[in-house]
Amino acid sequence: MPLMSRPGLVSFALGLPASELFPTAALARAMAEVLEQDPRALQYEASLIALKTHIVQLMARRGVTCTTDQVFVSAGAQQGMNMLVRVLLDAGRNVLVEDRTYTGLLQVLQPFGARPVPVATDAATGIDPDAVEHALTRGVRPAFIYTMSDGHNPLGVSTPPATRARMVEIARRHRVPIVEDDAYGLLHYGEGEAKPPMRSLDDQWVYYVGSFSKVLAPGLRVGWVVVPPDLTTHLSIVKESTDINTATLAQRAIVRTLDSDLLATHLPRLRAAYRERRDTMVRAIAQHFPSETRVSRPPCGMFVWAELPERLDTTRLFVDAVETERVAFVPGAAFAVEGARPALHCMRLNFSNVAPDRIETGIERLGNAIRRALAG
Ligand SMILES: Cc1ncc(COP(=O)(O)O)c(C=O)c1O
């Protein structure tokens, strides 16, 4: 942290959305209105049916059919996963994860003594269903399989539709649920909507996790899970013992902004801004990184994953990059699950939280640090 507070540092490290793009005016209006209208906006309150109805509509945009009794509102996707882990996991059980995965999930598993069992994944093709099948047939009985179909953190990959279908078929046949973390699914940069998530193919074996963090603001702390209705009862018990209810004011303000169809204008604006940042980053990498670099051009989400020449150790590079070049990233090793192939020569770069001109500067600086490291 002391390193990261250097003046002039360009940070591609944290996975933050752009705060200058938050819909602050719309949220301020919505909060003022709900407070003026009804003091219960500050009361303890069960999850709002009006919010669940909006979530059902959002899910329909993702190609998912669900009902309000399958929706469980949580304090962000992170809490949604935490609740699911607590409901699905007997202490010490295995969880199948991609061998480069979201560190937040590993942090949830750790206190439960759960063992993440890595299966292969790839920045171009996503989770390897053969590896999943192999693990399951060789006798690993996981409590669930955790994967991100779109905007993978850290790889940026979106799983091809055929892989999604195969994963669902495997889950059904082996009777192992998939927890599909779709925190970034609404942030895609192609034409039309993103590919439908795995949950669109199965409502029994895929538990979906969603969030308003990336499309409205993470400070609201509102997300959701979509699960079979009997599971929502278990989740409610765990939720009540944890934090009673998801912040009432935030829930009501979100309903208000969604009633006024904010996302119809806000989402295209976000997508356009992030698409420009992604393209700037990918272009700058092509210009300033070694030509052997394998880099993703993510169709969704907030991260570019770069695989550099194998002799480069990005954990070592980090200190020089910050101290000498004033640029930060997350070394690949941070995302590699224990016991999996290492990711020492890789790095995750966040593009959503840095303005395009700063992206150019930062990538050029990082290219200098990489060249120096490779030269010896
Ligand atoms: C893959 C993934 N899942 C979940 C989360 C947590 O999101 P939330 O703010 O909704 O808790 C993040 C946050 O960065 C994330 O990258």
The ligand as a MOL file (V3000), in Angstrom:
LIG
                    3D

  0  0  0     0  0            999 V3000
M  V30 BEGIN CTAB
M  V30 COUNTS 16 16 0 0 0
M  V30 BEGIN ATOM
M  V30 1 C -15.5300 -11.9310 -10.4190 0
M  V30 2 C -16.0740 -11.0760 -9.3280 0
M  V30 3 N -17.1000 -11.5140 -8.6050 0
M  V30 4 C -17.6070 -10.7860 -7.6120 0
M  V30 5 C -17.1100 -9.5470 -7.2900 0
M  V30 6 C -17.6940 -8.7870 -6.1490 0
M  V30 7 O -18.6930 -7.9240 -6.5850 0
M  V30 8 P -19.6580 -7.1510 -5.6040 0
M  V30 9 O -19.1920 -5.7400 -5.5180 0
M  V30 10 O -20.9940 -7.2560 -6.2630 0
M  V30 11 O -19.6370 -7.8230 -4.2760 0
M  V30 12 C -16.0460 -9.0310 -8.0230 0
M  V30 13 C -15.4900 -7.7120 -7.6900 0
M  V30 14 O -14.5300 -7.2420 -8.1690 0
M  V30 15 C -15.5120 -9.8230 -9.0640 0
M  V30 16 O -14.4720 -9.4080 -9.7980 0
M  V30 END ATOM
M  V30 BEGIN BOND
M  V30 1 1 1 2
M  V30 2 1 2 3
M  V30 3 2 2 15
M  V30 4 2 3 4
M  V30 5 1 4 5
M  V30 6 1 5 6
M  V30 7 2 5 12
M  V30 8 1 6 7
M  V30 9 1 7 8
M  V30 10 2 8 9
M  V30 11 1 8 10
M  V30 12 1 8 11
M  V30 13 1 12 13
M  V30 14 1 12 15
M  V30 15 2 13 14
M  V30 16 1 15 16
M  V30 END BOND
M  V30 END CTAB
M  END
